[in-house]
Amino acid sequence: MNRDEAIRLVRREFETASRVLGELRDEAEFVVAAAEAVEACLRAGGRFFTCGNGGSAADAQHIAAELAGKFYIDRPGLAALALSVNTSALTAIGNDFDYAEVFSRQLDGIAHPGDVLLAITTSGSSRNVRAAAEKARAIGMSVIGMTGARGRSFAESCDLALVVPSEDTPRIQEGHICAGHLVCQLVEDAMFGAGDR
């Protein structure tokens, strides 16, 4: 690919990303409802858990970190935990049981009714994310899902779900992190005020 072709490719991908994110305007209700669920959980002393694989694990950790640390304003940390960060638990559970259980077994030990799980899978078919969602429902947690166009059946199994209207993994992930940032912003604003921006 020569330089001109590379520039055309970059412009095309920016346009595609912009179109996909623009279509998410219709998902404002999801973002507000997800933020309300997370806020209610945290105000009641519950915990917000996140999970995903690969890039979705990175997004899950990113969203949890924004709440545990801060998004815009300096305020107390919130009880937000990513299930993908404990490598000893991941490798032990994956080795001793099955990789499909790496998130659900952790929830067994630390989650309670009223907690919230954010389960992210671009395809909707990640066995460990689906198992975590099933375990969360069995515990009495609320499940917020984020997926892509191929994950509609997964979305239907969640209490709330965002389906990014794309089958392209990078574009789906961009939609997830954008929505996740907005959830964090709304939770922070509701619990601590808007602060200075």
N, C-alpha and C positions, 0 to 999 in steps of 0.2 A: 504494500500500500504506500503510495507516495504521499507527500505532505498535503496536497490539495484534497486527495481522497480522505485522508485522516480528518481534515477540517470539516468536510461534508458529513462524515460519520458522526463527529462530535456534535455538530449542529442538529443533525437528525435525532440523535439520542436525547439532547436537551429538549427538543420539541416534543418528543414522545413522553419524556418524564413530566414535562409541564402539562401535557394533556391528561395524563393519568392522575396527577395530583389535582388538577382542576376538576376532574370528575368526582373527586372525594368531597367536594363541597356538599354533595348530596348526602354525605355521611355525618354531617354535623350532629345529628341526633344521637348517633352512636357515640361520638366523642363525649358529648355532654352526659349521656347516661352512664358511660364507663367511668368518667370522673366522679359522678355522684355515687356510684357503687364503691369506688375506692375510698372516697372521702368518708362515707358512712362507716365502712369497715374500720378505717384508721381511728375515727372519732370514738368508736365503740371499744377500742383497745385491741382490735384485730390486726392481722398481718397481711401484707400484700406480697404474693409470691409470683415469680415470673419463670418461664422456661421456653426453650427452643433449641435448635441444633444449628451449628455453623454460624452463618450470618444472623440467623434468628436468635441464636444464643447471645451473640454480641448485642443485638438490639434489646433482648430481654435484660441483659446485664446493664445496658445503658439506661434503660427506663427505670430500673430499680435504683440505680445509682443517683439519678436525678432526684428521686424522692428521699433516699437515705441521706444524701448530702444536701444539695440545694438545686433549684432550677434557676430562678432569677434572684430570689431574696435570701438574705442571711436569716435563718430561722432554725428551730430545733429539727434534728433529723427525724425521719419517719420510718416506721417498721416495714421496710421493703427489702426483700431478699430474692436474689436470683439463684435458682436451683442448679445452675450449671457451674458454679464457681468452686465447689468443693471437689477437687480432683480425686481425693482419697475415696470419698463416697461414690463418685461416678465410676471409678475403676473397680472398686470392690463389688459394688452392686452389679456392674456389667460383667465382671468375671465370675462371681459366685452365683448369680441368678441369670439375668438376661438384660441386654442393653435396653430393651423395651421398658424395664422397670426402674431405670436410673432416677427418674423424677418422682414416680408414684410412690416408691418405697420411702423416699425422703419425706413426702407429705404424710405418710403413715405416722412418722415419729414426731413431726413438729407442727402440723396444721390442725386447726380446730374449726368447728362449725362457725360460720360467720366470716371466716377469712376469705380472701379473694385470690384467684389464680388468673394470671394473664398467660395464655397458652398461644405461642406463635409457631405457625408452620406454613410456609409459603405454598406448599402442595396440598396441605390438608391431610396428608397420608402418613406423617411421621408417627410411627407406632408408640414411641415413648411419650410424645406430646399428647396423643390421643389417650394413652393409658393414664397420664397425669390428670387429664380433664375428667375421665371416668372416676378416678380415685377422689378427686376434689368433690365431685357431685355426691359420691357415697359418704364422704365426711360431713357434707352439709355446707360446703363452700360455694360461692358464686364463681362461675367460669366466664371469663372474657376471652374470646378468641380473635386472632388476627390471621388471615389467610389470603390466598389469591383466588383467581377465577376457578381453578380446578378444585378448590377446597370447600365447595358449597355444602357438601354433606357434613363436613366437620363443623362448619359455621352453624348449621341447624342443630347440632348437638350442644351448643353453648348457650348460656343465658343471654349474652350479648355478643355480637360478632361484627367484625369489619371484613368485608370481602373486597380487596383491591381489584379493580376491573382490568386485570392483566394476567397473562400467563408467563411473563418474563420476570424471572426471579429478582434481578436488580431493581426493576421498577416496583415490584411488589414490596420489597424491603424498604424502598424509599417512602412508599405510602405508609408502611408500618411505623417507621421512626417519626415521620411527620405527625401522624395521629397520636403516637405515644408522647411526643413532646407536648402536644396540646392537652392531653389528659393530665400530664404533670403540671402544666401551667394552671389549669383550672382547679386542680386539687390544692396547689399551693395558694392560689388566690383565695379560694373559699376558706381555707383553714387559717391563713395568716395575713390576708389582705394583699392587694396588688403590689405594694412596695414601689420602689423607684425602678423605672426601666429606661 
